Amino acid sequence: MDVQRDFCGGGALAVPEGDRIVPVVNGYLEQAERAGLAVYASRDWHPPETTHFRHGGGK
């Protein structure tokens, strides 16, 4: 899953009703914690010049 504030309402890349996934994800995190499972997180990163974005040649 790629949960980012930018995908929620008011974000730069907002998805309609994107906020609705947050309680579901939080529930999974709570279940994993109770089961003693590892939870991993990553950070999305792009170099200053990249084709990921329109100004760098992306779509």
mmCIF file of the N, C-alpha and C atoms, coordinates in Angstrom:
data_MODEL
# 
_entry.id   MODEL 
# 
loop_
_atom_site.group_PDB 
_atom_site.id 
_atom_site.type_symbol 
_atom_site.label_atom_id 
_atom_site.label_alt_id 
_atom_site.label_comp_id 
_atom_site.label_asym_id 
_atom_site.label_entity_id 
_atom_site.label_seq_id 
_atom_site.pdbx_PDB_ins_code 
_atom_site.Cartn_x 
_atom_site.Cartn_y 
_atom_site.Cartn_z 
_atom_site.occupancy 
_atom_site.B_iso_or_equiv 
_atom_site.pdbx_formal_charge 
_atom_site.auth_seq_id 
_atom_site.auth_comp_id 
_atom_site.auth_asym_id 
_atom_site.auth_atom_id 
_atom_site.pdbx_PDB_model_num 
ATOM 1   N N  . MET A 1 1  ? 0.833   -1.170  0.000   1.00 0.00 ? 1  MET A N  1 
ATOM 2   C CA . MET A 1 1  ? 0.000   0.000   0.000   1.00 0.00 ? 1  MET A CA 1 
ATOM 3   C C  . MET A 1 1  ? 0.876   1.230   0.000   1.00 0.00 ? 1  MET A C  1 
ATOM 4   N N  . ASP A 1 2  ? 0.393   2.244   -0.582  1.00 0.00 ? 2  ASP A N  1 
ATOM 5   C CA . ASP A 1 2  ? 1.116   3.513   -0.621  1.00 0.00 ? 2  ASP A CA 1 
ATOM 6   C C  . ASP A 1 2  ? 0.193   4.576   -0.039  1.00 0.00 ? 2  ASP A C  1 
ATOM 7   N N  . VAL A 1 3  ? 0.229   4.723   1.262   1.00 0.00 ? 3  VAL A N  1 
ATOM 8   C CA . VAL A 1 3  ? -0.645  5.672   1.946   1.00 0.00 ? 3  VAL A CA 1 
ATOM 9   C C  . VAL A 1 3  ? 0.149   6.955   2.190   1.00 0.00 ? 3  VAL A C  1 
ATOM 10  N N  . GLN A 1 4  ? -0.287  8.015   1.568   1.00 0.00 ? 4  GLN A N  1 
ATOM 11  C CA . GLN A 1 4  ? 0.379   9.308   1.719   1.00 0.00 ? 4  GLN A CA 1 
ATOM 12  C C  . GLN A 1 4  ? -0.674  10.389  1.914   1.00 0.00 ? 4  GLN A C  1 
ATOM 13  N N  . ARG A 1 5  ? -0.318  11.407  2.654   1.00 0.00 ? 5  ARG A N  1 
ATOM 14  C CA . ARG A 1 5  ? -1.245  12.533  2.846   1.00 0.00 ? 5  ARG A CA 1 
ATOM 15  C C  . ARG A 1 5  ? -1.637  13.171  1.526   1.00 0.00 ? 5  ARG A C  1 
ATOM 16  N N  . ASP A 1 6  ? -0.694  13.176  0.584   1.00 0.00 ? 6  ASP A N  1 
ATOM 17  C CA . ASP A 1 6  ? -0.996  13.784  -0.715  1.00 0.00 ? 6  ASP A CA 1 
ATOM 18  C C  . ASP A 1 6  ? -2.133  13.091  -1.439  1.00 0.00 ? 6  ASP A C  1 
ATOM 19  N N  . PHE A 1 7  ? -2.404  11.818  -1.117  1.00 0.00 ? 7  PHE A N  1 
ATOM 20  C CA . PHE A 1 7  ? -3.481  11.078  -1.777  1.00 0.00 ? 7  PHE A CA 1 
ATOM 21  C C  . PHE A 1 7  ? -4.831  11.283  -1.085  1.00 0.00 ? 7  PHE A C  1 
ATOM 22  N N  . CYS A 1 8  ? -4.837  11.950  0.053   1.00 0.00 ? 8  CYS A N  1 
ATOM 23  C CA . CYS A 1 8  ? -6.075  12.210  0.792   1.00 0.00 ? 8  CYS A CA 1 
ATOM 24  C C  . CYS A 1 8  ? -6.650  13.564  0.395   1.00 0.00 ? 8  CYS A C  1 
ATOM 25  N N  . GLY A 1 9  ? -7.884  13.814  0.799   1.00 0.00 ? 9  GLY A N  1 
ATOM 26  C CA . GLY A 1 9  ? -8.540  15.077  0.482   1.00 0.00 ? 9  GLY A CA 1 
ATOM 27  C C  . GLY A 1 9  ? -7.680  16.279  0.824   1.00 0.00 ? 9  GLY A C  1 
ATOM 28  N N  . GLY A 1 10 ? -7.570  17.210  -0.098  1.00 0.00 ? 10 GLY A N  1 
ATOM 29  C CA . GLY A 1 10 ? -6.774  18.407  0.095   1.00 0.00 ? 10 GLY A CA 1 
ATOM 30  C C  . GLY A 1 10 ? -5.317  18.224  -0.280  1.00 0.00 ? 10 GLY A C  1 
ATOM 31  N N  . GLY A 1 11 ? -4.909  16.992  -0.576  1.00 0.00 ? 11 GLY A N  1 
ATOM 32  C CA . GLY A 1 11 ? -3.518  16.725  -0.945  1.00 0.00 ? 11 GLY A CA 1 
ATOM 33  C C  . GLY A 1 11 ? -3.230  17.099  -2.383  1.00 0.00 ? 11 GLY A C  1 
ATOM 34  N N  . ALA A 1 12 ? -1.948  17.155  -2.706  1.00 0.00 ? 12 ALA A N  1 
ATOM 35  C CA . ALA A 1 12 ? -1.529  17.536  -4.054  1.00 0.00 ? 12 ALA A CA 1 
ATOM 36  C C  . ALA A 1 12 ? -1.967  16.523  -5.108  1.00 0.00 ? 12 ALA A C  1 
ATOM 37  N N  . LEU A 1 13 ? -2.140  15.266  -4.711  1.00 0.00 ? 13 LEU A N  1 
ATOM 38  C CA . LEU A 1 13 ? -2.546  14.200  -5.636  1.00 0.00 ? 13 LEU A CA 1 
ATOM 39  C C  . LEU A 1 13 ? -3.801  13.509  -5.119  1.00 0.00 ? 13 LEU A C  1 
ATOM 40  N N  . ALA A 1 14 ? -4.705  14.287  -4.585  1.00 0.00 ? 14 ALA A N  1 
ATOM 41  C CA . ALA A 1 14 ? -5.884  13.737  -3.910  1.00 0.00 ? 14 ALA A CA 1 
ATOM 42  C C  . ALA A 1 14 ? -6.681  12.783  -4.794  1.00 0.00 ? 14 ALA A C  1 
ATOM 43  N N  . VAL A 1 15 ? -7.075  11.676  -4.187  1.00 0.00 ? 15 VAL A N  1 
ATOM 44  C CA . VAL A 1 15 ? -7.918  10.672  -4.813  1.00 0.00 ? 15 VAL A CA 1 
ATOM 45  C C  . VAL A 1 15 ? -9.295  10.792  -4.167  1.00 0.00 ? 15 VAL A C  1 
ATOM 46  N N  . PRO A 1 16 ? -10.375 10.779  -4.954  1.00 0.00 ? 16 PRO A N  1 
ATOM 47  C CA . PRO A 1 16 ? -11.702 10.866  -4.341  1.00 0.00 ? 16 PRO A CA 1 
ATOM 48  C C  . PRO A 1 16 ? -11.867 9.824   -3.235  1.00 0.00 ? 16 PRO A C  1 
ATOM 49  N N  . GLU A 1 17 ? -12.255 10.269  -2.076  1.00 0.00 ? 17 GLU A N  1 
ATOM 50  C CA . GLU A 1 17 ? -12.477 9.421   -0.900  1.00 0.00 ? 17 GLU A CA 1 
ATOM 51  C C  . GLU A 1 17 ? -11.227 8.666   -0.462  1.00 0.00 ? 17 GLU A C  1 
ATOM 52  N N  . GLY A 1 18 ? -10.062 9.194   -0.804  1.00 0.00 ? 18 GLY A N  1 
ATOM 53  C CA . GLY A 1 18 ? -8.804  8.553   -0.439  1.00 0.00 ? 18 GLY A CA 1 
ATOM 54  C C  . GLY A 1 18 ? -8.629  8.387   1.060   1.00 0.00 ? 18 GLY A C  1 
ATOM 55  N N  . ASP A 1 19 ? -9.249  9.252   1.839   1.00 0.00 ? 19 ASP A N  1 
ATOM 56  C CA . ASP A 1 19 ? -9.149  9.191   3.304   1.00 0.00 ? 19 ASP A CA 1 
ATOM 57  C C  . ASP A 1 19 ? -9.793  7.919   3.866   1.00 0.00 ? 19 ASP A C  1 
ATOM 58  N N  . ARG A 1 20 ? -10.691 7.309   3.122   1.00 0.00 ? 20 ARG A N  1 
ATOM 59  C CA . ARG A 1 20 ? -11.432 6.159   3.642   1.00 0.00 ? 20 ARG A CA 1 
ATOM 60  C C  . ARG A 1 20 ? -10.534 4.961   3.933   1.00 0.00 ? 20 ARG A C  1 
ATOM 61  N N  . ILE A 1 21 ? -9.366  4.901   3.341   1.00 0.00 ? 21 ILE A N  1 
ATOM 62  C CA . ILE A 1 21 ? -8.489  3.759   3.562   1.00 0.00 ? 21 ILE A CA 1 
ATOM 63  C C  . ILE A 1 21 ? -7.751  3.849   4.907   1.00 0.00 ? 21 ILE A C  1 
ATOM 64  N N  . VAL A 1 22 ? -7.621  5.040   5.456   1.00 0.00 ? 22 VAL A N  1 
ATOM 65  C CA . VAL A 1 22 ? -6.825  5.234   6.676   1.00 0.00 ? 22 VAL A CA 1 
ATOM 66  C C  . VAL A 1 22 ? -7.321  4.386   7.857   1.00 0.00 ? 22 VAL A C  1 
ATOM 67  N N  . PRO A 1 23 ? -8.616  4.371   8.199   1.00 0.00 ? 23 PRO A N  1 
ATOM 68  C CA . PRO A 1 23 ? -9.049  3.517   9.304   1.00 0.00 ? 23 PRO A CA 1 
ATOM 69  C C  . PRO A 1 23 ? -8.784  2.032   9.050   1.00 0.00 ? 23 PRO A C  1 
ATOM 70  N N  . VAL A 1 24 ? -8.900  1.617   7.805   1.00 0.00 ? 24 VAL A N  1 
ATOM 71  C CA . VAL A 1 24 ? -8.642  0.212   7.464   1.00 0.00 ? 24 VAL A CA 1 
ATOM 72  C C  . VAL A 1 24 ? -7.167  -0.115  7.694   1.00 0.00 ? 24 VAL A C  1 
ATOM 73  N N  . VAL A 1 25 ? -6.288  0.736   7.205   1.00 0.00 ? 25 VAL A N  1 
ATOM 74  C CA . VAL A 1 25 ? -4.850  0.528   7.395   1.00 0.00 ? 25 VAL A CA 1 
ATOM 75  C C  . VAL A 1 25 ? -4.509  0.548   8.886   1.00 0.00 ? 25 VAL A C  1 
ATOM 76  N N  . ASN A 1 26 ? -5.083  1.482   9.625   1.00 0.00 ? 26 ASN A N  1 
ATOM 77  C CA . ASN A 1 26 ? -4.835  1.531   11.067  1.00 0.00 ? 26 ASN A CA 1 
ATOM 78  C C  . ASN A 1 26 ? -5.268  0.240   11.749  1.00 0.00 ? 26 ASN A C  1 
ATOM 79  N N  . GLY A 1 27 ? -6.378  -0.342  11.300  1.00 0.00 ? 27 GLY A N  1 
ATOM 80  C CA . GLY A 1 27 ? -6.841  -1.610  11.851  1.00 0.00 ? 27 GLY A CA 1 
ATOM 81  C C  . GLY A 1 27 ? -5.833  -2.728  11.595  1.00 0.00 ? 27 GLY A C  1 
ATOM 82  N N  . TYR A 1 28 ? -5.293  -2.772  10.386  1.00 0.00 ? 28 TYR A N  1 
ATOM 83  C CA . TYR A 1 28 ? -4.271  -3.785  10.070  1.00 0.00 ? 28 TYR A CA 1 
ATOM 84  C C  . TYR A 1 28 ? -3.022  -3.588  10.928  1.00 0.00 ? 28 TYR A C  1 
ATOM 85  N N  . LEU A 1 29 ? -2.639  -2.353  11.137  1.00 0.00 ? 29 LEU A N  1 
ATOM 86  C CA . LEU A 1 29 ? -1.470  -2.076  11.970  1.00 0.00 ? 29 LEU A CA 1 
ATOM 87  C C  . LEU A 1 29 ? -1.698  -2.537  13.406  1.00 0.00 ? 29 LEU A C  1 
ATOM 88  N N  . GLU A 1 30 ? -2.891  -2.294  13.926  1.00 0.00 ? 30 GLU A N  1 
ATOM 89  C CA . GLU A 1 30 ? -3.220  -2.735  15.286  1.00 0.00 ? 30 GLU A CA 1 
ATOM 90  C C  . GLU A 1 30 ? -3.200  -4.261  15.381  1.00 0.00 ? 30 GLU A C  1 
ATOM 91  N N  . GLN A 1 31 ? -3.734  -4.933  14.372  1.00 0.00 ? 31 GLN A N  1 
ATOM 92  C CA . GLN A 1 31 ? -3.718  -6.398  14.358  1.00 0.00 ? 31 GLN A CA 1 
ATOM 93  C C  . GLN A 1 31 ? -2.286  -6.934  14.339  1.00 0.00 ? 31 GLN A C  1 
ATOM 94  N N  . ALA A 1 32 ? -1.453  -6.336  13.522  1.00 0.00 ? 32 ALA A N  1 
ATOM 95  C CA . ALA A 1 32 ? -0.058  -6.773  13.434  1.00 0.00 ? 32 ALA A CA 1 
ATOM 96  C C  . ALA A 1 32 ? 0.655   -6.559  14.762  1.00 0.00 ? 32 ALA A C  1 
ATOM 97  N N  . GLU A 1 33 ? 0.399   -5.424  15.399  1.00 0.00 ? 33 GLU A N  1 
ATOM 98  C CA . GLU A 1 33 ? 1.032   -5.137  16.687  1.00 0.00 ? 33 GLU A CA 1 
ATOM 99  C C  . GLU A 1 33 ? 0.598   -6.163  17.738  1.00 0.00 ? 33 GLU A C  1 
ATOM 100 N N  . ARG A 1 34 ? -0.696  -6.458  17.794  1.00 0.00 ? 34 ARG A N  1 
ATOM 101 C CA . ARG A 1 34 ? -1.192  -7.448  18.765  1.00 0.00 ? 34 ARG A CA 1 
ATOM 102 C C  . ARG A 1 34 ? -0.596  -8.829  18.524  1.00 0.00 ? 34 ARG A C  1 
ATOM 103 N N  . ALA A 1 35 ? -0.349  -9.161  17.257  1.00 0.00 ? 35 ALA A N  1 
ATOM 104 C CA . ALA A 1 35 ? 0.207   -10.472 16.910  1.00 0.00 ? 35 ALA A CA 1 
ATOM 105 C C  . ALA A 1 35 ? 1.734   -10.501 17.027  1.00 0.00 ? 35 ALA A C  1 
ATOM 106 N N  . GLY A 1 36 ? 2.331   -9.362  17.352  1.00 0.00 ? 36 GLY A N  1 
ATOM 107 C CA . GLY A 1 36 ? 3.783   -9.300  17.479  1.00 0.00 ? 36 GLY A CA 1 
ATOM 108 C C  . GLY A 1 36 ? 4.509   -9.341  16.145  1.00 0.00 ? 36 GLY A C  1 
ATOM 109 N N  . LEU A 1 37 ? 3.821   -8.961  15.082  1.00 0.00 ? 37 LEU A N  1 
ATOM 110 C CA . LEU A 1 37 ? 4.422   -8.965  13.758  1.00 0.00 ? 37 LEU A CA 1 
ATOM 111 C C  . LEU A 1 37 ? 5.178   -7.670  13.492  1.00 0.00 ? 37 LEU A C  1 
ATOM 112 N N  . ALA A 1 38 ? 6.176   -7.775  12.670  1.00 0.00 ? 38 ALA A N  1 
ATOM 113 C CA . ALA A 1 38 ? 6.937   -6.582  12.279  1.00 0.00 ? 38 ALA A CA 1 
ATOM 114 C C  . ALA A 1 38 ? 6.109   -5.748  11.300  1.00 0.00 ? 38 ALA A C  1 
ATOM 115 N N  . VAL A 1 39 ? 6.218   -4.455  11.426  1.00 0.00 ? 39 VAL A N  1 
ATOM 116 C CA . VAL A 1 39 ? 5.577   -3.530  10.500  1.00 0.00 ? 39 VAL A CA 1 
ATOM 117 C C  . VAL A 1 39 ? 6.686   -2.686  9.893   1.00 0.00 ? 39 VAL A C  1 
ATOM 118 N N  . TYR A 1 40 ? 6.732   -2.635  8.587   1.00 0.00 ? 40 TYR A N  1 
ATOM 119 C CA . TYR A 1 40 ? 7.782   -1.899  7.893   1.00 0.00 ? 40 TYR A CA 1 
ATOM 120 C C  . TYR A 1 40 ? 7.193   -0.676  7.215   1.00 0.00 ? 40 TYR A C  1 
ATOM 121 N N  . ALA A 1 41 ? 7.952   0.374   7.190   1.00 0.00 ? 41 ALA A N  1 
ATOM 122 C CA . ALA A 1 41 ? 7.539   1.600   6.514   1.00 0.00 ? 41 ALA A CA 1 
ATOM 123 C C  . ALA A 1 41 ? 8.682   2.055   5.624   1.00 0.00 ? 41 ALA A C  1 
ATOM 124 N N  . SER A 1 42 ? 8.333   2.728   4.579   1.00 0.00 ? 42 SER A N  1 
ATOM 125 C CA . SER A 1 42 ? 9.353   3.285   3.694   1.00 0.00 ? 42 SER A CA 1 
ATOM 126 C C  . SER A 1 42 ? 9.010   4.743   3.430   1.00 0.00 ? 42 SER A C  1 
ATOM 127 N N  . ARG A 1 43 ? 9.949   5.427   2.888   1.00 0.00 ? 43 ARG A N  1 
ATOM 128 C CA . ARG A 1 43 ? 9.749   6.836   2.570   1.00 0.00 ? 43 ARG A CA 1 
ATOM 129 C C  . ARG A 1 43 ? 9.864   7.010   1.067   1.00 0.00 ? 43 ARG A C  1 
ATOM 130 N N  . ASP A 1 44 ? 8.878   7.640   0.490   1.00 0.00 ? 44 ASP A N  1 
ATOM 131 C CA . ASP A 1 44 ? 8.898   7.905   -0.938  1.00 0.00 ? 44 ASP A CA 1 
ATOM 132 C C  . ASP A 1 44 ? 9.866   9.052   -1.199  1.00 0.00 ? 44 ASP A C  1 
ATOM 133 N N  . TRP A 1 45 ? 10.748  8.871   -2.132  1.00 0.00 ? 45 TRP A N  1 
ATOM 134 C CA . TRP A 1 45 ? 11.749  9.888   -2.411  1.00 0.00 ? 45 TRP A CA 1 
ATOM 135 C C  . TRP A 1 45 ? 12.000  9.932   -3.903  1.00 0.00 ? 45 TRP A C  1 
ATOM 136 N N  . HIS A 1 46 ? 12.150  11.117  -4.429  1.00 0.00 ? 46 HIS A N  1 
ATOM 137 C CA . HIS A 1 46 ? 12.506  11.313  -5.830  1.00 0.00 ? 46 HIS A CA 1 
ATOM 138 C C  . HIS A 1 46 ? 13.595  12.374  -5.898  1.00 0.00 ? 46 HIS A C  1 
ATOM 139 N N  . PRO A 1 47 ? 14.537  12.216  -6.830  1.00 0.00 ? 47 PRO A N  1 
ATOM 140 C CA . PRO A 1 47 ? 15.549  13.268  -7.001  1.00 0.00 ? 47 PRO A CA 1 
ATOM 141 C C  . PRO A 1 47 ? 14.881  14.541  -7.510  1.00 0.00 ? 47 PRO A C  1 
ATOM 142 N N  . PRO A 1 48 ? 15.551  15.680  -7.349  1.00 0.00 ? 48 PRO A N  1 
ATOM 143 C CA . PRO A 1 48 ? 14.950  16.949  -7.795  1.00 0.00 ? 48 PRO A CA 1 
ATOM 144 C C  . PRO A 1 48 ? 14.544  16.945  -9.273  1.00 0.00 ? 48 PRO A C  1 
ATOM 145 N N  . GLU A 1 49 ? 15.323  16.318  -10.124 1.00 0.00 ? 49 GLU A N  1 
ATOM 146 C CA . GLU A 1 49 ? 14.992  16.243  -11.547 1.00 0.00 ? 49 GLU A CA 1 
ATOM 147 C C  . GLU A 1 49 ? 14.644  14.794  -11.880 1.00 0.00 ? 49 GLU A C  1 
ATOM 148 N N  . THR A 1 50 ? 13.376  14.553  -12.206 1.00 0.00 ? 50 THR A N  1 
ATOM 149 C CA . THR A 1 50 ? 12.915  13.205  -12.514 1.00 0.00 ? 50 THR A CA 1 
ATOM 150 C C  . THR A 1 50 ? 11.719  13.260  -13.446 1.00 0.00 ? 50 THR A C  1 
ATOM 151 N N  . THR A 1 51 ? 11.499  12.198  -14.189 1.00 0.00 ? 51 THR A N  1 
ATOM 152 C CA . THR A 1 51 ? 10.341  12.152  -15.079 1.00 0.00 ? 51 THR A CA 1 
ATOM 153 C C  . THR A 1 51 ? 9.089   11.675  -14.340 1.00 0.00 ? 51 THR A C  1 
ATOM 154 N N  . HIS A 1 52 ? 9.171   11.519  -13.021 1.00 0.00 ? 52 HIS A N  1 
ATOM 155 C CA . HIS A 1 52 ? 7.994   11.153  -12.245 1.00 0.00 ? 52 HIS A CA 1 
ATOM 156 C C  . HIS A 1 52 ? 6.940   12.277  -12.272 1.00 0.00 ? 52 HIS A C  1 
ATOM 157 N N  . PHE A 1 53 ? 7.392   13.484  -12.547 1.00 0.00 ? 53 PHE A N  1 
ATOM 158 C CA . PHE A 1 53 ? 6.506   14.636  -12.491 1.00 0.00 ? 53 PHE A CA 1 
ATOM 159 C C  . PHE A 1 53 ? 6.462   15.337  -13.845 1.00 0.00 ? 53 PHE A C  1 
ATOM 160 N N  . ARG A 1 54 ? 5.350   15.985  -14.115 1.00 0.00 ? 54 ARG A N  1 
ATOM 161 C CA . ARG A 1 54 ? 5.129   16.637  -15.403 1.00 0.00 ? 54 ARG A CA 1 
ATOM 162 C C  . ARG A 1 54 ? 6.240   17.629  -15.732 1.00 0.00 ? 54 ARG A C  1 
ATOM 163 N N  . HIS A 1 55 ? 6.685   18.439  -14.771 1.00 0.00 ? 55 HIS A N  1 
ATOM 164 C CA . HIS A 1 55 ? 7.702   19.449  -15.078 1.00 0.00 ? 55 HIS A CA 1 
ATOM 165 C C  . HIS A 1 55 ? 9.028   18.814  -15.477 1.00 0.00 ? 55 HIS A C  1 
ATOM 166 N N  . GLY A 1 56 ? 9.221   17.521  -15.205 1.00 0.00 ? 56 GLY A N  1 
ATOM 167 C CA . GLY A 1 56 ? 10.439  16.824  -15.588 1.00 0.00 ? 56 GLY A CA 1 
ATOM 168 C C  . GLY A 1 56 ? 10.255  15.943  -16.808 1.00 0.00 ? 56 GLY A C  1 
ATOM 169 N N  . GLY A 1 57 ? 9.112   16.083  -17.484 1.00 0.00 ? 57 GLY A N  1 
ATOM 170 C CA . GLY A 1 57 ? 8.867   15.319  -18.699 1.00 0.00 ? 57 GLY A CA 1 
ATOM 171 C C  . GLY A 1 57 ? 7.880   14.177  -18.528 1.00 0.00 ? 57 GLY A C  1 
ATOM 172 N N  . GLY A 1 58 ? 7.362   14.001  -17.313 1.00 0.00 ? 58 GLY A N  1 
ATOM 173 C CA . GLY A 1 58 ? 6.382   12.933  -17.075 1.00 0.00 ? 58 GLY A CA 1 
ATOM 174 C C  . GLY A 1 58 ? 5.000   13.316  -17.544 1.00 0.00 ? 58 GLY A C  1 
ATOM 175 N N  . LYS A 1 59 ? 4.069   12.418  -17.368 1.00 0.00 ? 59 LYS A N  1 
ATOM 176 C CA . LYS A 1 59 ? 2.693   12.668  -17.824 1.00 0.00 ? 59 LYS A CA 1 
ATOM 177 C C  . LYS A 1 59 ? 1.792   13.055  -16.690 1.00 0.00 ? 59 LYS A C  1 
# 
